[in-house]
Amino acid sequence: MAQTEAPATVATAAPAAADVKPRPQPPYNVILLDDDDHTYDYVIEMLQKLFGHSKERAFQMAKEVDTTGRVIVDTTTLERAELKRDQIHAYGPDWRLKRSRGSMSARIEPAGD
């Protein structure tokens, strides 16, 4: 009886774990938009509670949103930026003003280079 050889197989090596580098996620800015239905105290309180900003930093951000119409309150991953935007939208009205009917507005944008 003739002997047959098994077909040759080519083994491909998987890249070593050390060779694979995760790609960093692109950063996104959470941008708070100005309105006339929320007080500085509301903005400062919200930024402290949702983002952990100091009172001084939150005050500076409140001034910036009031004078320029917008302020970047966080730069983070897309998933976290979406969460933080949604938390701003869910924060509720400013109890200090009767005309305040809801939360402030925010949006997310890709962070620049």
Buried (B, 14 or more C-beta within 10 A) or exposed (E): EEEEEEEEEEEEEEEEEEEEEEEEEEBBBBBBEBBEBBBBEBBBBBBBEBBEBEEEBBBBBBEBBBEEEBBBBBEBEEEBBBBBBEBBBEBEBBEEEEEBEBBBBBBBEEBEE
